[in-house]
């Protein structure tokens, strides 16, 4: 099963929209192309990649214009191109692969972390500390593979046209030792350096803010370039990454992220707070 990328989601939404506009049920449309209702439903929900030929057949059935058909066929071709994470897919569960595939296409990423530094801003030594303290016992080789994977994932924020990345970190995450002392110092120094990049904003929620709406767990919100692509939220649970795309869930997550920005220190004051923590080590 291929990852649910933003392109695949966009294509599925378009297929459903055109089918409904043509007044056809899933069963009727599937019968017309000698397919099944469940298969067509998986196409529309981006659970299964649809071939360019099937896209052409469906949109022709729906009476869509030639230019729009051609654009959708190209989108189907693009959605089938493998991403960088494919070589690491044996390390990851399905939900994490789906999230990384979506993150790779986002133009704006907001991430709140209550317990650790955000993954996109972690140093190699910090990643090692996180992996060794995780829920699974990993060999040294397993740890190093995961370090390489996360460092590859970070390259997204350093590209020529990088996404906007807003990182909100609870002060508790910065106080919690991960790895040895040099790893912790290196991580704080790295955070200061990353906060100077034009596409990255780092904000710290001080302990003095008390209990706040993000205290329960980490939160990601992804936004995409195409206005047809709805935002995606993701939360971390003990069972792994959970992607949320229902309107009610998205409204709740958006409100929580807005609240976290208001209780956090300003970017300038956050830099000062990180610098003071670094000096105190």
Secondary structure in CASP SS format (residue, H / E / C, confidence):
PFRMAT SS
TARGET T0000
AUTHOR 0000-0000-0000
METHOD secondary structure of the structure
MODEL  1
X C 1.00
X C 1.00
X C 1.00
X C 1.00
X C 1.00
X H 1.00
X H 1.00
X H 1.00
X H 1.00
X H 1.00
X H 1.00
X H 1.00
X H 1.00
X H 1.00
X H 1.00
X H 1.00
X H 1.00
X H 1.00
X H 1.00
X H 1.00
X H 1.00
X C 1.00
X C 1.00
X C 1.00
X C 1.00
X H 1.00
X H 1.00
X H 1.00
X H 1.00
X H 1.00
X H 1.00
X H 1.00
X C 1.00
X C 1.00
X C 1.00
X C 1.00
X H 1.00
X H 1.00
X H 1.00
X H 1.00
X H 1.00
X H 1.00
X H 1.00
X H 1.00
X C 1.00
X C 1.00
X C 1.00
X C 1.00
X C 1.00
X C 1.00
X C 1.00
X H 1.00
X H 1.00
X H 1.00
X H 1.00
X H 1.00
X H 1.00
X H 1.00
X H 1.00
X H 1.00
X H 1.00
X C 1.00
X C 1.00
X C 1.00
X C 1.00
X H 1.00
X H 1.00
X H 1.00
X H 1.00
X H 1.00
X H 1.00
X H 1.00
X H 1.00
X H 1.00
X H 1.00
X H 1.00
X H 1.00
X H 1.00
X H 1.00
X C 1.00
X C 1.00
X C 1.00
X C 1.00
X H 1.00
X H 1.00
X H 1.00
X H 1.00
X H 1.00
X H 1.00
X H 1.00
X H 1.00
X C 1.00
X C 1.00
X H 1.00
X H 1.00
X H 1.00
X H 1.00
X H 1.00
X H 1.00
X H 1.00
X H 1.00
X H 1.00
X H 1.00
X C 1.00
X C 1.00
X C 1.00
X C 1.00
X E 1.00
X E 1.00
X E 1.00
X E 1.00
X E 1.00
X E 1.00
X C 1.00
X C 1.00
X C 1.00
X C 1.00
X C 1.00
X H 1.00
X H 1.00
X H 1.00
X C 1.00
X C 1.00
X H 1.00
X H 1.00
X H 1.00
X H 1.00
X H 1.00
X H 1.00
X H 1.00
X H 1.00
X H 1.00
X C 1.00
X C 1.00
X C 1.00
X C 1.00
X C 1.00
X C 1.00
X C 1.00
X H 1.00
X H 1.00
X H 1.00
X H 1.00
X H 1.00
X H 1.00
X H 1.00
X H 1.00
X H 1.00
X H 1.00
X H 1.00
X H 1.00
X H 1.00
X H 1.00
X H 1.00
X H 1.00
X H 1.00
X H 1.00
X H 1.00
X C 1.00
X C 1.00
X C 1.00
X C 1.00
X C 1.00
X E 1.00
X E 1.00
X E 1.00
X E 1.00
X E 1.00
X E 1.00
X E 1.00
X H 1.00
X H 1.00
X H 1.00
X H 1.00
X H 1.00
X C 1.00
X C 1.00
X C 1.00
X C 1.00
X C 1.00
X H 1.00
X H 1.00
X H 1.00
X H 1.00
X H 1.00
X H 1.00
X H 1.00
X H 1.00
X H 1.00
X H 1.00
X H 1.00
X H 1.00
X H 1.00
X H 1.00
X C 1.00
X C 1.00
X C 1.00
X C 1.00
X C 1.00
X E 1.00
X E 1.00
X E 1.00
X E 1.00
X E 1.00
X E 1.00
X C 1.00
X H 1.00
X H 1.00
X H 1.00
X C 1.00
X C 1.00
X C 1.00
X C 1.00
X C 1.00
X C 1.00
X C 1.00
X C 1.00
X C 1.00
X E 1.00
X E 1.00
X E 1.00
X E 1.00
X E 1.00
X C 1.00
X C 1.00
X C 1.00
X C 1.00
X C 1.00
X C 1.00
X C 1.00
X C 1.00
X E 1.00
X E 1.00
X E 1.00
X E 1.00
X E 1.00
X E 1.00
X C 1.00
X C 1.00
X E 1.00
X E 1.00
X E 1.00
X E 1.00
X E 1.00
X C 1.00
X C 1.00
X H 1.00
X H 1.00
X H 1.00
X H 1.00
X H 1.00
X H 1.00
X H 1.00
X H 1.00
X H 1.00
X H 1.00
X H 1.00
X H 1.00
X H 1.00
X H 1.00
X H 1.00
X H 1.00
X H 1.00
X C 1.00
X C 1.00
X C 1.00
X H 1.00
X H 1.00
X H 1.00
X H 1.00
X H 1.00
X H 1.00
X H 1.00
X H 1.00
X H 1.00
X H 1.00
X H 1.00
X H 1.00
X H 1.00
X C 1.00
X C 1.00
END
